[in-house]
Structure formats: structure tokens, C-alpha cells
Amino acid sequence: MSNGQPKQNKRSSLQKRKFYRMDFYRTGNPCDFQITNDPQSLEPGHLSDFAGPTPRVTFNPRRRRPRDCELWYSFWLISDRAKIVFEAVDPEAFSFVVCDVHVPNGVWDGPRYWFCDVRRSLDALDEERSRLTIGICDDPIYRDFGQKYYDFFGDVELVFKDELVGDAHAFRMAYARQCVIFDQAMKNAWKAAGLRGMLFEEVSYLPLIASRRV
């Protein structure tokens, strides 16, 4: 009897922990900005390798101000407020590069902005309990040629092994590097701070994704 009870509690705790795939707003007025000296050539998870001059961000004052998080290629452009939240909840998960912010013929009176990258990568997917396509890359144009990859096209459900996620609140999926996962603690902190710009999609049922590789 005593041997069975801890397993039941563990299963219960696994069910309660929620995970989310991160996405971004695609509607509303666009934010117009230009970036020079940016790290777009780097792979996801490798912003810490950036050795160029300080990126310069020029905002168009006639458009809306940027949200707390805007997508830029594989990385995010985030506000000071977002950086504070990320560092408070999971400081080991992120890399940051500060930006110089400019507006034409004026002075920027808003917050500082940073390039942000989720540098932690975890192989924590429970493949047996998840619903997705798992393949081996046979196209030599990809860096992961000959390696396993996750295909998120269609009806997708992701289940993670909590013992492998551990104390992590943010991570990239090892076989889907463009896919960033946040847990409930990170979502709560984001919402509590009143931040804008991110969509939290429950991994228990992801919307249709039209691209083959994520």
C-alpha cells in the first residue's frame, strides 16, 4: 500500500503542471523598426556567441510602440520589463544583448530593449504519450541532416516528462529548436507584470501549424 501512494501523487503532480508553446501576435497595427548589427545569422540558442557591435534599433515614431516582446528571426526583441521577469523566474534559461534605441529626428523616451534568446535545450518530450510526427532529416541543406526531428504539422499534442524538465521554466525542444516552451510559473509571472506581445498556447492541443519544420 505504501509503495503505491507516492506514485499516485507523482502522477497527480504531473497532470497539474502545464506547459505552453510560445507564439506572437499576428494581428493589429504593425510595429515598424529597423535593426543594424543584428544577430540574425546565429542559430537559435546561440545568442551568447554574438560578438558584433551593439545592435541598433530604429523605431518609426508614426507606428505603434513595440510590445514587450517582438519576434526577430530566431530571436526576440524584448523590453526591460520582460527582461526583469525572465531573469526573476529562470535566469539560467536566457541570453541577452542590449540594444541602442533610436528614433529619426528625435530622442527615444521609452524603455531599453534587448535581444533575447532561450539558450536552454531539453530532450524532455514523452514521445510515447505525445501526438506528433517524428522523422529523420534526409535533406542535406539542414544542419540536422541525418538526425531526428519533430514535425508539428497537423493535430499535435505534446507531453513532457516532468522529471526531465525539473526546475526549468523555459526551454527549447532539442529536436525542434525553433519551439520554445514556457511553464505555468513563467506564464503567471508574465501576466502578473502586465506584459504584452506573447501568446501562450497549451501544448495539450496545439493549433494547426502549416510549416513542416519548427
C-alpha positions as a Python dict, from the first residue, in 0.01 Angstrom:
ca = {
    (1, 'M'): (0, 0, 0),
    (2, 'S'): (271, 247, 95),
    (3, 'N'): (463, 178, -226),
    (4, 'G'): (165, 270, -446),
    (5, 'Q'): (72, 603, -284),
    (6, 'P'): (378, 808, -385),
    (7, 'K'): (334, 703, -748),
    (8, 'Q'): (-25, 823, -742),
    (9, 'N'): (80, 1160, -602),
    (10, 'K'): (352, 1188, -866),
    (11, 'R'): (104, 1126, -1146),
    (12, 'S'): (-127, 1386, -995),
    (13, 'S'): (151, 1645, -986),
    (14, 'L'): (243, 1569, -1347),
    (15, 'Q'): (-111, 1637, -1459),
    (16, 'K'): (-122, 1973, -1281),
    (17, 'R'): (190, 2122, -1438),
    (18, 'K'): (102, 2300, -1760),
    (19, 'F'): (331, 2384, -2049),
    (20, 'Y'): (285, 2631, -2332),
    (21, 'R'): (434, 2679, -2677),
    (22, 'M'): (525, 3041, -2729),
    (23, 'D'): (390, 3239, -3023),
    (24, 'F'): (339, 3604, -3111),
    (25, 'Y'): (58, 3839, -3209),
    (26, 'R'): (-4, 3842, -3583),
    (27, 'T'): (-290, 4096, -3588),
    (28, 'G'): (-325, 4462, -3504),
    (29, 'N'): (-115, 4758, -3609),
    (30, 'P'): (239, 4655, -3702),
    (31, 'C'): (543, 4787, -3522),
    (32, 'D'): (786, 4931, -3774),
    (33, 'F'): (1152, 4906, -3677),
    (34, 'Q'): (1487, 4859, -3846),
    (35, 'I'): (1789, 4687, -3698),
    (36, 'T'): (2156, 4710, -3786),
    (37, 'N'): (2435, 4493, -3644),
    (38, 'D'): (2174, 4232, -3560),
    (39, 'P'): (2244, 3865, -3473),
    (40, 'Q'): (2004, 3710, -3726),
    (41, 'S'): (2274, 3483, -3872),
    (42, 'L'): (2312, 3293, -3544),
    (43, 'E'): (2129, 2969, -3474),
    (44, 'P'): (1853, 2954, -3210),
    (45, 'G'): (2006, 2909, -2867),
    (46, 'H'): (2336, 3074, -2962),
    (47, 'L'): (2283, 3445, -2898),
    (48, 'S'): (2560, 3426, -2637),
    (49, 'D'): (2802, 3377, -2930),
    (50, 'F'): (2722, 3724, -3066),
    (51, 'A'): (3045, 3923, -3093),
    (52, 'G'): (2943, 4208, -3322),
    (53, 'P'): (2890, 4577, -3245),
    (54, 'T'): (2595, 4674, -3027),
    (55, 'P'): (2273, 4622, -3228),
    (56, 'R'): (2098, 4945, -3317),
    (57, 'V'): (1718, 4953, -3325),
    (58, 'T'): (1542, 5240, -3503),
    (59, 'F'): (1171, 5272, -3435),
    (60, 'N'): (927, 5452, -3663),
    (61, 'P'): (756, 5713, -3439),
    (62, 'R'): (449, 5711, -3665),
    (63, 'R'): (376, 5347, -3586),
    (64, 'R'): (281, 5190, -3256),
    (65, 'R'): (549, 5140, -2997),
    (66, 'P'): (690, 4789, -2974),
    (67, 'R'): (531, 4546, -2735),
    (68, 'D'): (731, 4388, -2456),
    (69, 'C'): (830, 4109, -2694),
    (70, 'E'): (860, 4122, -3073),
    (71, 'L'): (986, 3839, -3292),
    (72, 'W'): (1302, 3900, -3495),
    (73, 'Y'): (1411, 3594, -3694),
    (74, 'S'): (1514, 3330, -3436),
    (75, 'F'): (1539, 3579, -3151),
    (76, 'W'): (1316, 3816, -2957),
    (77, 'L'): (1335, 4191, -2911),
    (78, 'I'): (1222, 4249, -2553),
    (79, 'S'): (1169, 4541, -2317),
    (80, 'D'): (1340, 4599, -1984),
    (81, 'R'): (1021, 4484, -1812),
    (82, 'A'): (1026, 4149, -1991),
    (83, 'K'): (1396, 4100, -1912),
    (84, 'I'): (1327, 4156, -1543),
    (85, 'V'): (1057, 3888, -1544),
    (86, 'F'): (1269, 3635, -1733),
    (87, 'E'): (1566, 3685, -1501),
    (88, 'A'): (1349, 3661, -1191),
    (89, 'V'): (1179, 3335, -1289),
    (90, 'D'): (1455, 3144, -1472),
    (91, 'P'): (1782, 3337, -1509),
    (92, 'E'): (1977, 3040, -1645),
    (93, 'A'): (1742, 2995, -1941),
    (94, 'F'): (1813, 3319, -2127),
    (95, 'S'): (2085, 3518, -2302),
    (96, 'F'): (2057, 3893, -2360),
    (97, 'V'): (2227, 4154, -2578),
    (98, 'V'): (2149, 4520, -2508),
    (99, 'C'): (2040, 4742, -2799),
    (100, 'D'): (2086, 5110, -2878),
    (101, 'V'): (1739, 5250, -2946),
    (102, 'H'): (1688, 5546, -3181),
    (103, 'V'): (1401, 5733, -3343),
    (104, 'P'): (1451, 5953, -3651),
    (105, 'N'): (1483, 6324, -3571),
    (106, 'G'): (1408, 6270, -3205),
    (107, 'V'): (1502, 6115, -2874),
    (108, 'W'): (1371, 5778, -2757),
    (109, 'D'): (1189, 5826, -2426),
    (110, 'G'): (1085, 5464, -2376),
    (111, 'P'): (1245, 5164, -2206),
    (112, 'R'): (1566, 4992, -2304),
    (113, 'Y'): (1536, 4699, -2542),
    (114, 'W'): (1733, 4379, -2565),
    (115, 'F'): (1778, 4088, -2797),
    (116, 'C'): (1676, 3778, -2605),
    (117, 'D'): (1736, 3410, -2669),
    (118, 'V'): (1628, 3095, -2488),
    (119, 'R'): (1958, 2911, -2462),
    (120, 'R'): (1847, 2606, -2267),
    (121, 'S'): (1762, 2299, -2476),
    (122, 'L'): (1595, 1993, -2324),
    (123, 'D'): (1522, 1648, -2459),
    (124, 'A'): (1220, 1608, -2233),
    (125, 'L'): (935, 1508, -2463),
    (126, 'D'): (743, 1193, -2374),
    (127, 'E'): (727, 1062, -2729),
    (128, 'E'): (502, 768, -2644),
    (129, 'R'): (232, 988, -2491),
    (130, 'S'): (265, 1278, -2737),
    (131, 'R'): (91, 1310, -3071),
    (132, 'L'): (320, 1433, -3349),
    (133, 'T'): (533, 1306, -3635),
    (134, 'I'): (892, 1206, -3561),
    (135, 'G'): (1127, 1178, -3856),
    (136, 'I'): (1490, 1163, -3962),
    (137, 'C'): (1611, 1459, -4167),
    (138, 'D'): (1718, 1337, -4511),
    (139, 'D'): (1777, 1679, -4667),
    (140, 'P'): (2145, 1782, -4658),
    (141, 'I'): (2058, 2153, -4665),
    (142, 'Y'): (1958, 2130, -4297),
    (143, 'R'): (2210, 2139, -4017),
    (144, 'D'): (2043, 1840, -3855),
    (145, 'F'): (2086, 1619, -4163),
    (146, 'G'): (2069, 1254, -4056),
    (147, 'Q'): (1927, 1343, -3715),
    (148, 'K'): (1586, 1311, -3556),
    (149, 'Y'): (1337, 1597, -3582),
    (150, 'Y'): (981, 1668, -3465),
    (151, 'D'): (719, 1760, -3724),
    (152, 'F'): (441, 1982, -3583),
    (153, 'F'): (214, 1978, -3885),
    (154, 'G'): (-150, 1891, -3815),
    (155, 'D'): (-310, 1774, -3492),
    (156, 'V'): (-37, 1799, -3228),
    (157, 'E'): (-28, 1721, -2857),
    (158, 'L'): (292, 1744, -2654),
    (159, 'V'): (352, 1571, -2321),
    (160, 'F'): (671, 1641, -2128),
    (161, 'K'): (848, 1429, -1869),
    (162, 'D'): (843, 1640, -1557),
    (163, 'E'): (1145, 1465, -1410),
    (164, 'L'): (1350, 1572, -1714),
    (165, 'V'): (1217, 1928, -1716),
    (166, 'G'): (1298, 1960, -1347),
    (167, 'D'): (1314, 2319, -1221),
    (168, 'A'): (1327, 2467, -1571),
    (169, 'H'): (1055, 2719, -1655),
    (170, 'A'): (1171, 2792, -2012),
    (171, 'F'): (1347, 2578, -2272),
    (172, 'R'): (1381, 2493, -2638),
    (173, 'M'): (1290, 2147, -2759),
    (174, 'A'): (1601, 1950, -2852),
    (175, 'Y'): (1453, 1821, -3179),
    (176, 'A'): (1250, 2131, -3267),
    (177, 'R'): (1487, 2415, -3188),
    (178, 'Q'): (1251, 2690, -3302),
    (179, 'C'): (991, 2574, -3049),
    (180, 'V'): (1015, 2750, -2711),
    (181, 'I'): (824, 2609, -2415),
    (182, 'F'): (721, 2802, -2102),
    (183, 'D'): (556, 2652, -1796),
    (184, 'Q'): (273, 2789, -1585),
    (185, 'A'): (507, 2975, -1349),
    (186, 'M'): (651, 3177, -1635),
    (187, 'K'): (307, 3248, -1778),
    (188, 'N'): (183, 3365, -1437),
    (189, 'A'): (480, 3600, -1397),
    (190, 'W'): (432, 3741, -1748),
    (191, 'K'): (64, 3809, -1690),
    (192, 'A'): (116, 3949, -1339),
    (193, 'A'): (363, 4204, -1477),
    (194, 'G'): (109, 4317, -1737),
    (195, 'L'): (341, 4236, -2026),
    (196, 'R'): (223, 4216, -2387),
    (197, 'G'): (337, 4053, -2707),
    (198, 'M'): (334, 3680, -2637),
    (199, 'L'): (73, 3411, -2690),
    (200, 'F'): (70, 3107, -2464),
    (201, 'E'): (-62, 2802, -2649),
    (202, 'E'): (-131, 2498, -2434),
    (203, 'V'): (69, 2203, -2560),
    (204, 'S'): (-216, 1965, -2479),
    (205, 'Y'): (-378, 2082, -2802),
    (206, 'L'): (-182, 2300, -3041),
    (207, 'P'): (-347, 2483, -3330),
    (208, 'L'): (-276, 2376, -3686),
    (209, 'I'): (76, 2463, -3790),
    (210, 'A'): (125, 2497, -4162),
    (211, 'S'): (502, 2458, -4180),
    (212, 'R'): (683, 2128, -4184),
    (213, 'R'): (986, 2220, -3975),
    (214, 'V'): (953, 2417, -3647),
}
